[in-house]
Amino acid sequence: MVIKNLFALEVLDSRGNPTVEVHCELDNGIIGKAMVPSGASTGEREAAELRDHDPHRYGGKGVKQAVNHVNVELANALRGMQVTKQREIDYAMIDLDGTPNKSRLGANAILGVSLAVAQTAARAMNMPLYRYIGGINACKLPVPCMNVLNGGVHAQNRVDFQEFMIAPHNAPDFANAIRMGVETFHQLKKVLHDHGLNTGVGDEGGYAPDLKSNEEAVEMILRAIEAAGYRPGEDISICLDPATSEMWQGDGTYKFFKSDQSVKTSAEMVELFQGWLKKYPIVLLEDGLGENDWEGWQNMTKELGSRVELVGDDIFVTNKDILQQAIHEGVGNSILIKLNQIGTMTETLETVELAQGNGYNCFVSHRSGETEDTTIADLTVAIGAGHLKTGSGCRGERIAKFNQLLRIERDLGDRATFAGKGTFKHAMLANGPAGEHATDA
């Protein structure tokens, strides 16, 4: 199981932008491959993608340099190594790059190799990837947090907040959870249509109607949940990702840049979310404040941390050193896990281990520029994350992850468990099944 060769090529992601695909070939003929996603709303401290900046190709977004780094420098360095030595391989690439953010070789080149190595090792061991990474106890299927309404930088409308998700948690298994979510997604289309609103979809498959306010987005979703025959808060709850780093003004305030142009302080943002938690069945709040508002995050955690899952995305960027600081200073209670934020499988798993060892939840995520690669579906089961977000009820690159989880559930058979309400148990205990929401919204 020795690496014979690594080779990469430039392929396209779900937005039609170039990305890196890496193939790993062993001396016994086994080949595995992986593709790298790309984000639009990115944290300042993420590992750095390498783009060509050639204006004559793909508007400067080509990745031929990253491809060449795989085909030459990384292939030469890793050739002859045992494919199962993931940690050794990943740290060899980090050392070879020599920068703090993988900017010389490119995080897209390094991650492509890292994921291809993991895929190939699993094939060589004749194991599914989730079992190769997670071992024999990897059996928990996640709640699919489906991004059904888009705003912010992901849509051209008047909604400031970026993602409005539904979490179908009151199901016996993943297959029924995804059915509940998809049924609600289709009912949402009817609700929007009945209100004369656009039902085109954004980057992640969610609808992007030109609603009057952020709150109206929540109310439309509640109507859809009920139209699908489910109870808000009991069967399906709401998760939010306002992506407030996009609203941060740098002076301690946040501007609602797409709706009413109002400005709020960190404390006022927390008050806003407190009101929403009382009114609506919200169980998860991601990036409720911006990545540079560390003091605001501390206050938000004190005020809301016992009532809702507070997920750090831009502020943590899947980085164990930043997470360690957050644990020490009481910031958040959950971390978003994005492989390409940190750049290797090993570093991702180290961050997961630190989070879970300190009582933080892990919420696995796709990127807005996705591919048909399904690694994150296996990763979610491998680490027992309990919930993931990978888009809405449409678009092939999103559905690919859901379909992989259906396959994993079938593969596990009677050993499969579903995370369900337990994923959000502290929020439900604190807020009740539906907060103070009245179902006539």
N, C-alpha and C positions, 0 to 999 in steps of 0.2 A: 504493500500500500504506500508506495513512494511516488511523490509528485514527479511526473515525467515532463509535463509542460503546462504552461498557463498561456492562454491567448484570449484577447478581448476584441470586441468590435463595437462600433458606434451604432446604436439602435435608437428607437424613439419611445418616449414616454406617453402618457395619456393626453398630454397637452400638445403633442407633436413636436416636442423639443428633444434634442439628442440626449442620450444617457449611455451608460456603460453596461455592457453584458460581458461577463467573464466565464470562460470555460476552463475547468481544471481536469487534466487528463493524468491518470495513473499509469504506472508501468505495466499493470495487468489489464489495461484497456478500458477500465471504467472511467466514465466522464460524467461530471456534474456541472451545473451552470447556475448562475444567478444574475439578476438584473437590479440596478440601483435606482431608487426613486429620487425625487427632487421636490423641495418645498417652495411655496410662494411666500407664506408668512413665516419668516425664519428668525430665530434668536441670534443676537449679536455674537454670542460665544459658541455657536455651532462649529463643528469641524467644517473645513472649507472645501466646497466643490472646486474642481479645476475646470474652467471654461477657456476656450481658445481665444475669444475676443477678436476673431477674424470677421470683420463686417461683411465679407463676401460669402460667408457660409452660415446659414441658420441664424442670421442676425447677430453673429458673435457668440452664439451659444453652443457651438460645436465642442466635442470632447475628444478630439483626435490626440491631443497631448496626453490626456489621462489614459487613453487606449494604448498609446505607445509606451507609457510607463509600465503598464501591465505586461505588454508583449516583450519588453526588453529588460528593464531594470528589475522589476519584481519577479519575472520568470527566472532570470539568472540567479537571483538571490535565494529563491525557494525551491528550485529544482533539486531533487534528491532528498527532500525532507519528508518525514512520515506525515501523511495527510491527517492522521488522528491527533497530531500534536497542535491543536488549534491555538492554544495560548502561546506556545513557542513561535508559531508562524505569525500570529497577529503582532506580537511584540517585536519580532524581527522586522516587520514592515514599519512599525512605529519608529524604531531606531534608525532604519534606513532613511525614512523621510526626514527626521531630524528637526521638525518644527513642532510648536505646541498645538497647532490646529490642523496638521496634515496638509498644509497648503502647498508644499513642494511637489509631492507626487499626486496629491489630490485625494480628498476623502472618498470621492466617487471611485477612484481606482482601487484604493486600499479596501474599502468596504466590498466592492465587487469580488475581489480575491477572497476576502474573509468569508463571505457567504457562500461562494462557490466551493471553497475548501470544506465548509461544514456540510453542504449538500453532497459533495463527493464522498466524504468520509461516511456519511450515513448510508449511502448506496453501497459502499465497499463493505460495510458491516451488515448489510442486508437488513437495515432498520429504517422505519419511518423517521423523518427528521425530528419530530417532537419527542420520540423516545430516545434517540441518540443524544439530544441535548438534555432532556429532563429526566431520563431514567425510567425505571419501571413504575414509579408513582405518578407519572405524568398522565393524568386522566380527567382533569377538570376542564369542561367546556365553558367558554365565557358568555356573559350577557353581551349581545351585539348592540352597541350604542350607535344607532344609525342616524347619520346627519341628513335630516329631511328638509330643513330650511337653511338657506345660505344667505349671508350678508357680508359686511366688511369688505375686505379686499378680494373675497371669493365671488362677489356678485355685483352687478351694476343695478343697485336699487337704493332705497333710503334707509336700509337697516344697518345700523352701526355694528352690532354684534355679529360675529363671523359664523358661528355654528349653533344650530338648535337641533338637539338630538333626542331621540326616543330610546328608552331602555326597556324592552319587553322582558321583565324579570320573573313574572309569575307564570312560569311554564315548567313542565316536568323535564324538559330536555332542550338541547340547542335547536333541534329541528322544529319544534313547536314555537320556540322563541323567535326564530327567524321568520316563521310563517306569520306570527302576530305582528312583527315589525313591518313586513312587506304588505300585509293587508292594511295596516294603518297608513303606510306610505301611499298606497293606491287611493285610499279614502281621502287623504289630504289633497290629492290632485282634484278630486271631485269637489271638495270644500272650496278650494281656491277658484276652480272654474265657476262654481255657483256664485261666487262673489265678484266675478268678472276680472279675475287676476291671472296674470301670466303663469303658465305651468312649464316653461322652459327650465332646464336644469343647469346647475353650475358645475365647477370642476370636479366635485366629489359626488355628483349625482343628486344633490338636494335641489329642491325648487328654489327659485330666486325671484319671487313676486315683489312688486314695488309696493310694499306695505307702508302704512302710515307711521308705524312706530315699532320699536323693538318688542314692546309688550304685545302688540297685535300678533306678532309671530307666535308667541306662546299660546295665545288664545285660539289661533287657527289650528295648532297642533292638538290642543285639548278637544276641540270639536271633532277632529279626525279620529282621535282615539275612541271617542264615544260612538262615532259613526261606524267604526269597525266592530263595535260590540264589546269594547273593553272599558275598564274603569280606570280613570286617571289616578295614579298613585297606588292603586291596588294591583293592577295588572301591568301597566306601563307607566313609567315615570319619565321625567324630563332631565336631560343633561345639557349644560350650556358651556360654550367656549366663546366668550366675548372677544378674545384676542386683543386685550386692552393695550398691549404694547403699541398697537397701531394707533391708539387714541392718546397716548402719552405725549404731553406737551414739553416735558423736560424741566418744568418749573413746579412740579408737585401737583399738576392738574391733568384732567382728562377731557378731551373735546369730543363731543358727539358729532363727528365730522360729516355724517351723511343724513341725519334726521333733522334735529332742531338747532344744531350748532351750539348747544348749551355746553357749559364747562363745569366740571365737578372736581372737588378735591378727593383725595384718597378716602377720607372719612365719609364723604358724601356718597362715594361709590359703594362703600360697605353698607351704608344706610339703605341705598337702593336695593342691594341684594338681600338685605334683611327683610325688606318689605316683600320682595318676590318670594322668598322662602316661606313667609307666612301665608301668602296668597296662592301659590302654585306648588304642585308636587315635584319639586326640584331636588334631585339627590346628588348631583355632581356639578361643580363649578370649576372650570379649567381657565387658568390665566385671568382670574377675576381682577387682578391688578397687573401692571406692567413689570417687565423684567428688571427695570432699574429702580423700582419702588420697593426696596427691601423693607424699609420701616413700615410702609403701608401694608405689606404682606404680613408682617408680624402682628399688626393690629387686626387685620382681617382674620388671621388664624385664631387669635384670642376671642374675637367676637363670633365667628361663624364655624370654627373648626370642630365643635361638638355637634353641629347640626347638619353639616354637608361635607361631602368629599371635596377637598380643595386641592386641585391638581396643578402642579407646576410644569409648564412646558417651556416657554421661552426663558423663564428664570432659571431652570435647572439644566436644560438641554442634554438630558441623559448623562450628565457628568457627575461621577462619584465624588469628586472634590467639592463641587458646588453643593451637592446634596448633603455632604457631611456638615458643611457650614449651616445649611438649613436645619438639619436635625439639632445641631448645637444651639441654634438661636430661635427655634420654634417657629419655623416658616413652613406652612402647608402641612398636609398629612397624606399626600399622594404625589406620585411622579408619573409624567407621561414618558413612555418608552418609545423612542424613535431610533432605529439602528443608524440612520445616516447622520444623526445629530452628533454622535460620538465617533463613528467610523469603523468599528470592528465588533464582531460577535463577542469576543472576550471582554472588552470594556463594557459592553451592554450588560452582560451577565454579572459582572462585578458590581455595576450600579444596582441591578435588581437585587442581588444578595444583600447589599448595604441597606436598601430600602426595606425589604421584607424583614431583615433582622432588627429593624428599629420601628416596626409598626406602621410603616408607610405602605399604602396600596400602590400597585403598579398597573397603569392603564396603557396598554399597547396601542400604537397608532400607525397608520399609513401616512403618506404625504399627499399633497394635492396633485403633484405630478407623479402618478403611480405607473406601475407596469403590471403585467400579468403574473409576475413572480408572487408566490404564496408563502414565502418564508415566515412572514409575521403571524400567519395563522398557526403554524407549527410552534413558533416561539411562544405564543400566548398560552398554549396548552402545556408546553414544556415547563414554563415557570409558574403555572397555576395562577395566572394573573386575574382571572375572574371576570374581566371585561376588556373589550377592545373596540376601537372605532376604525372602520375601514370603508366609510362611505355610506351611501344610501341604498335604496332598493333597486337601483339600475346602474348601468355602465359596467362593461365586462371586466375591467381591471379591478373593480370593487367586489363584484359578485364572485370573482375567482377565489377570494379569501373565504367568503361564506361557504362556497361549494367545497373548498378544502376542509373546512371545519365539519361539514356534513360527512365527508369521507372519513375524517378522523373519528367522529362519533360512532360511525358504523364499524370502523376497524376496532375500536375499543369494546364495543358490545356492552355486556353487562357491567364492565369495569368503568364505563363512562359515568361521570357525575356532571351536573349542571350547576353553575355558581348561583344563579337565581338571586333571590332577595338578600341572601347573605352578603353579597357584594356591597350592598348599600345599607346594611343593618343599622349603623349608627344614625344615618340620616332619617330612616323610617321610625326609629325609636324616638328621636328628638322631635320630629315634625308631625308624626301621625301618618296614616296612609296617604293623605292628600293635602297636607297642610290645612289651610282654611278654604281651599278651593271649593266653590260651589259649581256643580256640574252644568250650570246654565250658561257657562262662558261662551 
